[in-house]
Amino acid sequence: MSSAVRRTWRRLVQSYITLCARDDAAKHGYSIPTGVWSCVRCNQPHLELATLNHHLRTEHGVIAG
């Protein structure tokens, strides 16, 4: 499998898991913000895109726009 296909598959799986987690949290009375960003390299969650970009720049040396 090419890396692009693996990356796309991984993102689809992560999206599905996130949706299931939101449904499960809703059943238990918890509210999860919809704007949660996750680092693709270490899966660290961020509530704002700017903090994700800063994390990528400082922790992984990636210039994200």
Phi and psi restraints in degrees (range 20) as a CNS / XPLOR table:
assign (resid 1 and name C) (resid 2 and name N)
       (resid 2 and name CA) (resid 2 and name C) 1.0 -72.9 20.0 2
assign (resid 2 and name N) (resid 2 and name CA)
       (resid 2 and name C) (resid 3 and name N) 1.0 161.5 20.0 2
assign (resid 2 and name C) (resid 3 and name N)
       (resid 3 and name CA) (resid 3 and name C) 1.0 -65.7 20.0 2
assign (resid 3 and name N) (resid 3 and name CA)
       (resid 3 and name C) (resid 4 and name N) 1.0 -33.1 20.0 2
assign (resid 3 and name C) (resid 4 and name N)
       (resid 4 and name CA) (resid 4 and name C) 1.0 -66.4 20.0 2
assign (resid 4 and name N) (resid 4 and name CA)
       (resid 4 and name C) (resid 5 and name N) 1.0 -40.2 20.0 2
assign (resid 4 and name C) (resid 5 and name N)
       (resid 5 and name CA) (resid 5 and name C) 1.0 -67.5 20.0 2
assign (resid 5 and name N) (resid 5 and name CA)
       (resid 5 and name C) (resid 6 and name N) 1.0 -42.4 20.0 2
assign (resid 5 and name C) (resid 6 and name N)
       (resid 6 and name CA) (resid 6 and name C) 1.0 -61.8 20.0 2
assign (resid 6 and name N) (resid 6 and name CA)
       (resid 6 and name C) (resid 7 and name N) 1.0 -43.9 20.0 2
assign (resid 6 and name C) (resid 7 and name N)
       (resid 7 and name CA) (resid 7 and name C) 1.0 -63.3 20.0 2
assign (resid 7 and name N) (resid 7 and name CA)
       (resid 7 and name C) (resid 8 and name N) 1.0 -43.5 20.0 2
assign (resid 7 and name C) (resid 8 and name N)
       (resid 8 and name CA) (resid 8 and name C) 1.0 -63.8 20.0 2
assign (resid 8 and name N) (resid 8 and name CA)
       (resid 8 and name C) (resid 9 and name N) 1.0 -44.1 20.0 2
assign (resid 8 and name C) (resid 9 and name N)
       (resid 9 and name CA) (resid 9 and name C) 1.0 -61.2 20.0 2
assign (resid 9 and name N) (resid 9 and name CA)
       (resid 9 and name C) (resid 10 and name N) 1.0 -43.5 20.0 2
assign (resid 9 and name C) (resid 10 and name N)
       (resid 10 and name CA) (resid 10 and name C) 1.0 -61.9 20.0 2
assign (resid 10 and name N) (resid 10 and name CA)
       (resid 10 and name C) (resid 11 and name N) 1.0 -41.7 20.0 2
assign (resid 10 and name C) (resid 11 and name N)
       (resid 11 and name CA) (resid 11 and name C) 1.0 -64.8 20.0 2
assign (resid 11 and name N) (resid 11 and name CA)
       (resid 11 and name C) (resid 12 and name N) 1.0 -39.2 20.0 2
assign (resid 11 and name C) (resid 12 and name N)
       (resid 12 and name CA) (resid 12 and name C) 1.0 -63.7 20.0 2
assign (resid 12 and name N) (resid 12 and name CA)
       (resid 12 and name C) (resid 13 and name N) 1.0 -43.0 20.0 2
assign (resid 12 and name C) (resid 13 and name N)
       (resid 13 and name CA) (resid 13 and name C) 1.0 -64.4 20.0 2
assign (resid 13 and name N) (resid 13 and name CA)
       (resid 13 and name C) (resid 14 and name N) 1.0 -43.8 20.0 2
assign (resid 13 and name C) (resid 14 and name N)
       (resid 14 and name CA) (resid 14 and name C) 1.0 -63.3 20.0 2
assign (resid 14 and name N) (resid 14 and name CA)
       (resid 14 and name C) (resid 15 and name N) 1.0 -38.9 20.0 2
assign (resid 14 and name C) (resid 15 and name N)
       (resid 15 and name CA) (resid 15 and name C) 1.0 -63.1 20.0 2
assign (resid 15 and name N) (resid 15 and name CA)
       (resid 15 and name C) (resid 16 and name N) 1.0 -43.4 20.0 2
assign (resid 15 and name C) (resid 16 and name N)
       (resid 16 and name CA) (resid 16 and name C) 1.0 -62.7 20.0 2
assign (resid 16 and name N) (resid 16 and name CA)
       (resid 16 and name C) (resid 17 and name N) 1.0 -44.3 20.0 2
assign (resid 16 and name C) (resid 17 and name N)
       (resid 17 and name CA) (resid 17 and name C) 1.0 -62.4 20.0 2
assign (resid 17 and name N) (resid 17 and name CA)
       (resid 17 and name C) (resid 18 and name N) 1.0 -41.3 20.0 2
assign (resid 17 and name C) (resid 18 and name N)
       (resid 18 and name CA) (resid 18 and name C) 1.0 -63.2 20.0 2
assign (resid 18 and name N) (resid 18 and name CA)
       (resid 18 and name C) (resid 19 and name N) 1.0 -42.9 20.0 2
assign (resid 18 and name C) (resid 19 and name N)
       (resid 19 and name CA) (resid 19 and name C) 1.0 -63.2 20.0 2
assign (resid 19 and name N) (resid 19 and name CA)
       (resid 19 and name C) (resid 20 and name N) 1.0 -41.7 20.0 2
assign (resid 19 and name C) (resid 20 and name N)
       (resid 20 and name CA) (resid 20 and name C) 1.0 -64.2 20.0 2
assign (resid 20 and name N) (resid 20 and name CA)
       (resid 20 and name C) (resid 21 and name N) 1.0 -39.1 20.0 2
assign (resid 20 and name C) (resid 21 and name N)
       (resid 21 and name CA) (resid 21 and name C) 1.0 -65.0 20.0 2
assign (resid 21 and name N) (resid 21 and name CA)
       (resid 21 and name C) (resid 22 and name N) 1.0 -39.0 20.0 2
assign (resid 21 and name C) (resid 22 and name N)
       (resid 22 and name CA) (resid 22 and name C) 1.0 -64.4 20.0 2
assign (resid 22 and name N) (resid 22 and name CA)
       (resid 22 and name C) (resid 23 and name N) 1.0 -43.7 20.0 2
assign (resid 22 and name C) (resid 23 and name N)
       (resid 23 and name CA) (resid 23 and name C) 1.0 -62.9 20.0 2
assign (resid 23 and name N) (resid 23 and name CA)
       (resid 23 and name C) (resid 24 and name N) 1.0 -43.1 20.0 2
assign (resid 23 and name C) (resid 24 and name N)
       (resid 24 and name CA) (resid 24 and name C) 1.0 -64.4 20.0 2
assign (resid 24 and name N) (resid 24 and name CA)
       (resid 24 and name C) (resid 25 and name N) 1.0 -41.4 20.0 2
assign (resid 24 and name C) (resid 25 and name N)
       (resid 25 and name CA) (resid 25 and name C) 1.0 -64.9 20.0 2
assign (resid 25 and name N) (resid 25 and name CA)
       (resid 25 and name C) (resid 26 and name N) 1.0 -39.6 20.0 2
assign (resid 25 and name C) (resid 26 and name N)
       (resid 26 and name CA) (resid 26 and name C) 1.0 -63.5 20.0 2
assign (resid 26 and name N) (resid 26 and name CA)
       (resid 26 and name C) (resid 27 and name N) 1.0 -36.4 20.0 2
assign (resid 26 and name C) (resid 27 and name N)
       (resid 27 and name CA) (resid 27 and name C) 1.0 -63.5 20.0 2
assign (resid 27 and name N) (resid 27 and name CA)
       (resid 27 and name C) (resid 28 and name N) 1.0 -30.3 20.0 2
assign (resid 27 and name C) (resid 28 and name N)
       (resid 28 and name CA) (resid 28 and name C) 1.0 -97.3 20.0 2
assign (resid 28 and name N) (resid 28 and name CA)
       (resid 28 and name C) (resid 29 and name N) 1.0 7.8 20.0 2
assign (resid 28 and name C) (resid 29 and name N)
       (resid 29 and name CA) (resid 29 and name C) 1.0 84.4 20.0 2
assign (resid 29 and name N) (resid 29 and name CA)
       (resid 29 and name C) (resid 30 and name N) 1.0 15.2 20.0 2
assign (resid 29 and name C) (resid 30 and name N)
       (resid 30 and name CA) (resid 30 and name C) 1.0 -100.0 20.0 2
assign (resid 30 and name N) (resid 30 and name CA)
       (resid 30 and name C) (resid 31 and name N) 1.0 149.0 20.0 2
assign (resid 30 and name C) (resid 31 and name N)
       (resid 31 and name CA) (resid 31 and name C) 1.0 -114.4 20.0 2
assign (resid 31 and name N) (resid 31 and name CA)
       (resid 31 and name C) (resid 32 and name N) 1.0 127.9 20.0 2
assign (resid 31 and name C) (resid 32 and name N)
       (resid 32 and name CA) (resid 32 and name C) 1.0 -112.3 20.0 2
assign (resid 32 and name N) (resid 32 and name CA)
       (resid 32 and name C) (resid 33 and name N) 1.0 129.5 20.0 2
assign (resid 32 and name C) (resid 33 and name N)
       (resid 33 and name CA) (resid 33 and name C) 1.0 -62.3 20.0 2
assign (resid 33 and name N) (resid 33 and name CA)
       (resid 33 and name C) (resid 34 and name N) 1.0 146.3 20.0 2
assign (resid 33 and name C) (resid 34 and name N)
       (resid 34 and name CA) (resid 34 and name C) 1.0 -80.6 20.0 2
assign (resid 34 and name N) (resid 34 and name CA)
       (resid 34 and name C) (resid 35 and name N) 1.0 -16.7 20.0 2
assign (resid 34 and name C) (resid 35 and name N)
       (resid 35 and name CA) (resid 35 and name C) 1.0 -96.5 20.0 2
assign (resid 35 and name N) (resid 35 and name CA)
       (resid 35 and name C) (resid 36 and name N) 1.0 49.1 20.0 2
assign (resid 35 and name C) (resid 36 and name N)
       (resid 36 and name CA) (resid 36 and name C) 1.0 -94.6 20.0 2
assign (resid 36 and name N) (resid 36 and name CA)
       (resid 36 and name C) (resid 37 and name N) 1.0 126.2 20.0 2
assign (resid 36 and name C) (resid 37 and name N)
       (resid 37 and name CA) (resid 37 and name C) 1.0 -106.2 20.0 2
assign (resid 37 and name N) (resid 37 and name CA)
       (resid 37 and name C) (resid 38 and name N) 1.0 145.4 20.0 2
assign (resid 37 and name C) (resid 38 and name N)
       (resid 38 and name CA) (resid 38 and name C) 1.0 -128.4 20.0 2
assign (resid 38 and name N) (resid 38 and name CA)
       (resid 38 and name C) (resid 39 and name N) 1.0 134.9 20.0 2
assign (resid 38 and name C) (resid 39 and name N)
       (resid 39 and name CA) (resid 39 and name C) 1.0 -67.9 20.0 2
assign (resid 39 and name N) (resid 39 and name CA)
       (resid 39 and name C) (resid 40 and name N) 1.0 129.7 20.0 2
assign (resid 39 and name C) (resid 40 and name N)
       (resid 40 and name CA) (resid 40 and name C) 1.0 -73.9 20.0 2
assign (resid 40 and name N) (resid 40 and name CA)
       (resid 40 and name C) (resid 41 and name N) 1.0 -15.4 20.0 2
assign (resid 40 and name C) (resid 41 and name N)
       (resid 41 and name CA) (resid 41 and name C) 1.0 -92.1 20.0 2
assign (resid 41 and name N) (resid 41 and name CA)
       (resid 41 and name C) (resid 42 and name N) 1.0 -38.0 20.0 2
assign (resid 41 and name C) (resid 42 and name N)
       (resid 42 and name CA) (resid 42 and name C) 1.0 -129.0 20.0 2
assign (resid 42 and name N) (resid 42 and name CA)
       (resid 42 and name C) (resid 43 and name N) 1.0 0.9 20.0 2
assign (resid 42 and name C) (resid 43 and name N)
       (resid 43 and name CA) (resid 43 and name C) 1.0 62.0 20.0 2
assign (resid 43 and name N) (resid 43 and name CA)
       (resid 43 and name C) (resid 44 and name N) 1.0 22.4 20.0 2
assign (resid 43 and name C) (resid 44 and name N)
       (resid 44 and name CA) (resid 44 and name C) 1.0 -72.9 20.0 2
assign (resid 44 and name N) (resid 44 and name CA)
       (resid 44 and name C) (resid 45 and name N) 1.0 128.2 20.0 2
assign (resid 44 and name C) (resid 45 and name N)
       (resid 45 and name CA) (resid 45 and name C) 1.0 -80.4 20.0 2
assign (resid 45 and name N) (resid 45 and name CA)
       (resid 45 and name C) (resid 46 and name N) 1.0 148.7 20.0 2
assign (resid 45 and name C) (resid 46 and name N)
       (resid 46 and name CA) (resid 46 and name C) 1.0 -139.3 20.0 2
assign (resid 46 and name N) (resid 46 and name CA)
       (resid 46 and name C) (resid 47 and name N) 1.0 140.1 20.0 2
assign (resid 46 and name C) (resid 47 and name N)
       (resid 47 and name CA) (resid 47 and name C) 1.0 -86.6 20.0 2
assign (resid 47 and name N) (resid 47 and name CA)
       (resid 47 and name C) (resid 48 and name N) 1.0 -14.2 20.0 2
assign (resid 47 and name C) (resid 48 and name N)
       (resid 48 and name CA) (resid 48 and name C) 1.0 -132.4 20.0 2
assign (resid 48 and name N) (resid 48 and name CA)
       (resid 48 and name C) (resid 49 and name N) 1.0 146.5 20.0 2
assign (resid 48 and name C) (resid 49 and name N)
       (resid 49 and name CA) (resid 49 and name C) 1.0 -63.1 20.0 2
assign (resid 49 and name N) (resid 49 and name CA)
       (resid 49 and name C) (resid 50 and name N) 1.0 -35.5 20.0 2
assign (resid 49 and name C) (resid 50 and name N)
       (resid 50 and name CA) (resid 50 and name C) 1.0 -62.9 20.0 2
assign (resid 50 and name N) (resid 50 and name CA)
       (resid 50 and name C) (resid 51 and name N) 1.0 -38.9 20.0 2
assign (resid 50 and name C) (resid 51 and name N)
       (resid 51 and name CA) (resid 51 and name C) 1.0 -71.1 20.0 2
assign (resid 51 and name N) (resid 51 and name CA)
       (resid 51 and name C) (resid 52 and name N) 1.0 -32.9 20.0 2
assign (resid 51 and name C) (resid 52 and name N)
       (resid 52 and name CA) (resid 52 and name C) 1.0 -65.1 20.0 2
assign (resid 52 and name N) (resid 52 and name CA)
       (resid 52 and name C) (resid 53 and name N) 1.0 -45.2 20.0 2
assign (resid 52 and name C) (resid 53 and name N)
       (resid 53 and name CA) (resid 53 and name C) 1.0 -60.6 20.0 2
assign (resid 53 and name N) (resid 53 and name CA)
       (resid 53 and name C) (resid 54 and name N) 1.0 -41.7 20.0 2
assign (resid 53 and name C) (resid 54 and name N)
       (resid 54 and name CA) (resid 54 and name C) 1.0 -63.4 20.0 2
assign (resid 54 and name N) (resid 54 and name CA)
       (resid 54 and name C) (resid 55 and name N) 1.0 -42.7 20.0 2
assign (resid 54 and name C) (resid 55 and name N)
       (resid 55 and name CA) (resid 55 and name C) 1.0 -60.2 20.0 2
assign (resid 55 and name N) (resid 55 and name CA)
       (resid 55 and name C) (resid 56 and name N) 1.0 -47.2 20.0 2
assign (resid 55 and name C) (resid 56 and name N)
       (resid 56 and name CA) (resid 56 and name C) 1.0 -61.0 20.0 2
assign (resid 56 and name N) (resid 56 and name CA)
       (resid 56 and name C) (resid 57 and name N) 1.0 -40.8 20.0 2
assign (resid 56 and name C) (resid 57 and name N)
       (resid 57 and name CA) (resid 57 and name C) 1.0 -68.1 20.0 2
assign (resid 57 and name N) (resid 57 and name CA)
       (resid 57 and name C) (resid 58 and name N) 1.0 -43.7 20.0 2
assign (resid 57 and name C) (resid 58 and name N)
       (resid 58 and name CA) (resid 58 and name C) 1.0 -86.5 20.0 2
assign (resid 58 and name N) (resid 58 and name CA)
       (resid 58 and name C) (resid 59 and name N) 1.0 -36.3 20.0 2
assign (resid 58 and name C) (resid 59 and name N)
       (resid 59 and name CA) (resid 59 and name C) 1.0 -90.7 20.0 2
assign (resid 59 and name N) (resid 59 and name CA)
       (resid 59 and name C) (resid 60 and name N) 1.0 -32.6 20.0 2
assign (resid 59 and name C) (resid 60 and name N)
       (resid 60 and name CA) (resid 60 and name C) 1.0 -119.2 20.0 2
assign (resid 60 and name N) (resid 60 and name CA)
       (resid 60 and name C) (resid 61 and name N) 1.0 -4.0 20.0 2
assign (resid 60 and name C) (resid 61 and name N)
       (resid 61 and name CA) (resid 61 and name C) 1.0 69.4 20.0 2
assign (resid 61 and name N) (resid 61 and name CA)
       (resid 61 and name C) (resid 62 and name N) 1.0 25.9 20.0 2
assign (resid 61 and name C) (resid 62 and name N)
       (resid 62 and name CA) (resid 62 and name C) 1.0 -103.0 20.0 2
assign (resid 62 and name N) (resid 62 and name CA)
       (resid 62 and name C) (resid 63 and name N) 1.0 133.7 20.0 2
assign (resid 62 and name C) (resid 63 and name N)
       (resid 63 and name CA) (resid 63 and name C) 1.0 -91.1 20.0 2
assign (resid 63 and name N) (resid 63 and name CA)
       (resid 63 and name C) (resid 64 and name N) 1.0 109.9 20.0 2
assign (resid 63 and name C) (resid 64 and name N)
       (resid 64 and name CA) (resid 64 and name C) 1.0 -107.6 20.0 2
assign (resid 64 and name N) (resid 64 and name CA)
       (resid 64 and name C) (resid 65 and name N) 1.0 141.2 20.0 2
